[in-house]
Amino acid sequence: MESPVVPFIPEDEFSPEPDVVIDHPELPLRKRPRHNSLIIDTSEGLPRSHVMVSEEPKDPVRDDTYYISDGSCIFRVQNTLFNVHRSILSKDQSSFGTMFTLPQGDFKEEGTSDEHPIVLQGDSVQEFRHFLWALYALPSELMILRSPNADLSRLIDIAKVSSKYSFKATETWALDAIQEHLEQKPSPLSNGIPLASSFPLSARASALWDSKEQITRLFRLAQMCSHSRLLDTMIQLLRQLMSASLHYSYLAMILADELNIRDLRGAAYLEVMQKATFVSAGEHDNHSYVEGDIQETSGGMQRLVVSPVQQLRLLSGYHRLSKVWERLCAIPPRFEHATACGATWHQHGCTQSWTDFWKEKTKTEGVLSLGSANVLGRLGVIVKEFDKWGSATYMHPDCKVSARRSIHEKVKQIQEALPDYFSESGEY
């Protein structure tokens, strides 16, 4: 007898006894094996290098809302059964529509009973329930999610599951609603975070945890859906939050590494380097350090526990930026002399005036009070000093404008190169 046809997964990926269901990010739909199954779960939040093998739970329960009496297809998500309409799930050229057209062979068609449901892996019950809500909701109910009080978690679930199963119209609608929600002023994500010490510690810890989880989900969603506008919005938001708390600086560092976001990586590592002392995870001096922990120190700065790779990147960034400052102290930024300078002024005197200014201002108390690797902060102080400089006897006014511009160009150049400074490879 022929073995059953399993959508999207070749037959040779199944073991004879027991059957194995493998969740693959590009193969979201699969039929349930005929026996007690082992589940290799690669759902969101679990690193791909780690798998959780567990016996499939027995006696699933029917969902209170979406086990519909006249439904035509039964799904199992975790330990919950959903009975919904094939006609609804086949819309929008979804992956379900493709699956429903596949031949079933000589076996009883899956999805027709509680004993033979279609098993979906990688989704939580709540995510799938929110997704079905979007498919079945009335227009007046959908409008609630476009209001200022929208449930952001529900929108994220809808967008995530819609993207996974190729409901493009629903995905676009949910992403637009998320973008609209985040663009409120002030942003709902930052407005409800009680970072001030006047709030109870438990309230701050709970709100911080919820906020970080929400931000992480939004970053991953933007990356998964290739939604550049949402990703840019989240980068800008996290940049603002980084200045308020080391927790967000560390989160930015983690997300930048995980999702390979160059625009965020350099700024996040720089913020951590300037705000905290850092130590590698593990056992040191009879102390156990857990990655991600943030501890108070007697010196006032917080101590952040990072991975060995992150520690190497931070130390590399410190070393390279310190070298950049050494070179800047020796040679000021170059600028083009104005045409009028050569005609009516002595260019050598103009250049000498700029060099004298630079050597003097790189040694002021305001500059030296900042760390040697804080090149951007030191350049910011010099710009302020330059604006106070007034009229320089031996420098043409147009050259002064050009010299000031050269400082800003140097700042921009360093900002763009920040991710390269915080790299464990390359020259030192």
N, C-alpha and C positions, 0 to 999 in steps of 0.2 A: 504493500500500500504506500502511496506517495505521502511524504511528510507534508504538513500544512505549509501554506505560503505565508510568510511573515513579512509584512510591509517594511521596506527600506533596509532590512538587515539580511545579508546573505545567510543561507542555511548553515554554512560551515562555521559560523560564529556561535552556534549553539552546541552545548554539550548534551549527550544523550540523557544522563541522569546525574544530578538534577539539571533542569534547564537553567540557563543564565540569561537575565535581562541586562543588557549593557546600555547605559545611558550615554549617548554620544551627542555632543553639542550640535552637530549638523544633521542628526537623525532623530528628531523629536518624537516621532510617532512609532510605536511598535505594538504588536499584539501580545497578549498575555500568554506565557508558556503554560503547558497543560498540567504541570505538577507544581508542588511547592518549589518556590524559586529562591535563588540567591540573588540579591540586588546589589549591583555595583553602582553606587550613587555618586554622580558627579554634579550634584545640584549646586546652585549659587552659594558661594561662601566656603566651599570645600576645595582646597587646592587640588589641581589635576594630578599631582604626584602622590596624593593620598586617596585611598578608596575605603569606603566603609562597607563591609560585607556583613549582612544580617539576614536572618530568615524573614521571609515575607509574613507580615502579621495575618492572623486568621480572623474570620468572622467580621468582615467589613460592615459598616453601618451606612444606611441611606441618608443622604443629605436632606435636611429638613426643608430646604427651599427648592433645590434644583434636582431632586428626584421626582420628575414630573410624571404624572400618571399616564399621560398619552405620549410620552417621549418615545423615540424610536431607536435610540442608541445609548448603551450603558457604558460609562467610563469608570475606572477606578483610579483615584488619586490618593496615594498613601493608603489609608484605611477607610476611605469614604467613597461611596458609590453615587454617581450622578447619572440621571436618565434624562437626556435632552433630545432635541429634534435634529435629525440629520440635515434637514432643509436649512436650518439656521446655521449649522456648522459648515455647510458647503458653500456659503456665500463668500464673495470677495476673493475668489480663486485661492482659497485657503488650502493648507496641507491636508486637512481633513477631507475635503472634496476629492483630492487625489486618492487618499487612502480608501474611501468608500467604493471606488471603482475597481479596486484590485480583486482578482479572483480569490475565492476561499478554499478551493479544492474540495475534497470529499468530507471535510470535517464541518461540524456545526459552526455556523457563522458567529464570530466573536462580536460582542456588543449587544447580543440579543437577550441575555439573561444575567442575573446577579452572579451565577456560577461561571459565566464566560464573558466577563467584561473586557473592554480594551483598557490595558494598563498603561498609564502615562507616567513617565519617570522625570524627575527634575523639577516638578512643580509642587508647591505646597497646596493644601486644601484651600487655604484662604486666598491664595493667588488665583486658583482656578475658579473659585466661587465669585471673586470680584470680576474676573473676565466674563463669566456667564452673565453676571449682572449687567454688564455693558451691552451684551447681545440682546438681552430681553427687556431692558429698561424702557420706560415710557419717555417721550421727549421732555416732559416736565421734570422727570427724575434726572435725566442727563444734564439738564440745565444747572442743577445744584453743583455739579463738578466744574462749572465755569464761573462760579461765584467766588467772592473773596474767602469764604469759609469752606472751600473745597477740601475734601479728604485726600491729601497728597499721597498717602500710602496706597489708597485704592487706585489712584491714577497710575502710580508706578507699577502696580500689579497688572493692571489692564494693558499698559504699554508693553510690559515685558512678555506676557503670555501671547499677546497679539503678534508681536514680532517673532516669537518662537514658532508660531503656527501659521505665519504669513497672512494674517488679516491686515492688509496694508492700510485700508481705510480707517479701521478702528485704531491701529497703531498711530497713524498720523493725527487723528482726532485727539487721542490721549496725550501725545507728545506736545501738541499745540496747547492743550489745556494746562499741562505742567509748566510750559514756558510762560504762559500768561500768568499763572499763579506766582511763579518765582519773580516775575518782573514787577510785582507790587512793591510799593515804597512805604515803609521799609520792608525788606524781604522777610517773608514768614519764617524762613529758616534761621535767620539771625535775631529776629525780634523777640523770640520766646526763650532765649537762652539766658538764665540767671547766672552770669559769671561773677557778679559782685559778691563780696564777702558777707554782705548783709543778709544774703539768703542762707538758709540752713544748708549744711554740707550735703545732706542726703538729697535735698531737692536739686542742688547744683550737679551732683554726680549723676542723678537720674536723667535730668534734662540734657546734660552733656552726652551721655551714652546714646539717648534717643536721637540727638542731633547728628552725632557722628555716624550712626547707622543709616539715617536718612540721606546724608550727604554721600556716603559710600554707595548706596543703592542708585542714587541719581547719576553719579559718575559712571558706574558700570552700565547703567541703562543707556546713557548717551553714547558710550563707546560701542555697546552691542548694536544699537540702532544706527550708528554712524551719523548721529545728529550733532553737527558741528556747532550749531547755535546754542543748544542746551549745554554742550561741553564748555563753550566759551563762557556762558553765564555762570556755570559752576566753578570754573577756574577763578573768575573775578570775585565770586562770593567767598571762596576759600582763602583767597589772598587777603581779603578784608578780615576774616576771622583769625588768620594766622597772627596778626598783630595783637589780638586780644588774649590769646591763650596758647601755651606751648602744646597743648593737646591737639590743636588744629594744625600747628606746624608739623607735628609728627604724622598726623593723618595725611596731610598733603604730601609728605615725603613717601609714605607707604603707597598712596594711590598713584603718584607720579611714577614710581618704580613698577608697580603692578601693571599699569595701563600704558606705560611708556609715553607719558605726557611731557614732552621736553619743555614746553612753556611753563610748566609748574615745577619741574624738578629742581632747577637751579635756585629759584626763589625760596622753595621749601627748605632745601639744605642750608642755604645762607641764613634763613631765619633761625633754624635749629642751632647752627654753629654760633650765632651771636647771642642767643637767649639762654643757652644751657651748657652745663658741663655734660659730657656723655661718657658712658662706659659700656663695654661690650657685655652681652648677656653671658651668664655662666657663673662659675664660682671664683670669687676673688677675695683674698684676705678674710677667709672664713665667712664671707657673705654670699648669699645667693641672689643673683640679679636676673630678673625675668624681663624678656624683651617687651618693650612698650610701657614699662613702669616709669612713673614720674615721681621723683622724691625731692623733698625739701632738703637743703644743705645749710650748714651753719654759716656759710659765706653769703647767703641770700639768693644765689642762683639755684635754679632747679637742676636736678640730675636726671638725665634721660637715659634709659637702658635701650641700646640699639643692637642690631645684628652686627657680626664681624664685618660684613661687606659694607654696611652703612657707616660703621666707624672708620673704615679705611677711606671711604669717599669723603667723609667730613674732614679727616686729617689731611687728605690730599688737597681739598679745597682751601683749607687754612694755609697750607704751605704755598700753594700756587698764587693765591691772592696776596699773600705777604710779599712774594717775589715781584708781583705786579706793582705794588706800592713802592718797593725799593727802586724799580726802574723809573717810575713816575717822579720820585724825588730827585733823581739824577738828571732826568731830561723832561722838561715840561711839554705838554701837548703842542704839536706844531700847528701853525696857522698860516694862511696866505696873506701877505701884506696887501693892503689896498693899493690900487693904481696910483692914487694921489700921494701915497706915502713915498714912493720912489721919486716923485716929481718935486715935492715940496718939503720932505722930511728926510732925515738921515736914517735909512733902514737899520743900520747897525745899532744906533741908539734906541730905536723902537724895540728891536729884538732884545737888547740888553735890559731895557726897562721891564719887559715882560719876564725875563729870566730872573731878575732880582726880586720881582714881586712873588714869583712862584717859589723860589728858595726860602723867602721869608715866611710865606703863609703856610708852607708845608710843615713848619716847625712851631706853629702857634699852639697855645694850650688847648684851644678847642679841637684842633686836629689830633694832637697827641693823646687827648683824653679818650679817644676811640681806639679800639683794638687795631693792631697793625693789618689784620686781614679785612677790616671794615673799609674797604677801598671806596665803596659807593658813599658811605657816610662821610668819609673824609673829604671826598670831592664835593659833596653837598656843602660842607662848611667853607671850602675855598670859594665856591660860587658866591656865597653870602659875603665873604670878605672882598671879593672882586667888585660886587655891587657897591660896597662902601668906599672903594678906592678913590672915587672922584676923578679929577683930571690928572693924568700922568704927563709930566713935563715933556718926556721924550717919546711919547707914544701917540700915534695918529688916532683920532676918534674912531675912524672906520676900522682901524686895526684892533682897537679895543673890542669892538663888536665881534670881529672875527675871532679874537682870542677867547672871548666868552663862549662863543659857539663851539670852539674846539674842546672846551671842558665838557659841554653837554654831549658832544659826539663821542668823547671818551667814555662817559657814563653809559651811553646807549650801547657802545661796543662791548663793554664789560658785562652789562645785563644780558645781552644776547649770547655771550660766551659762558655764562654761569654754569650751565649743565656740563660743559667740558671741563671746567675747573674741578667740579665735584665728580670726578671719574676715577675709578681705580686703575685705569690703563692710561697709556700715553706718557709723555715726557714730564719730568719733575724739574 
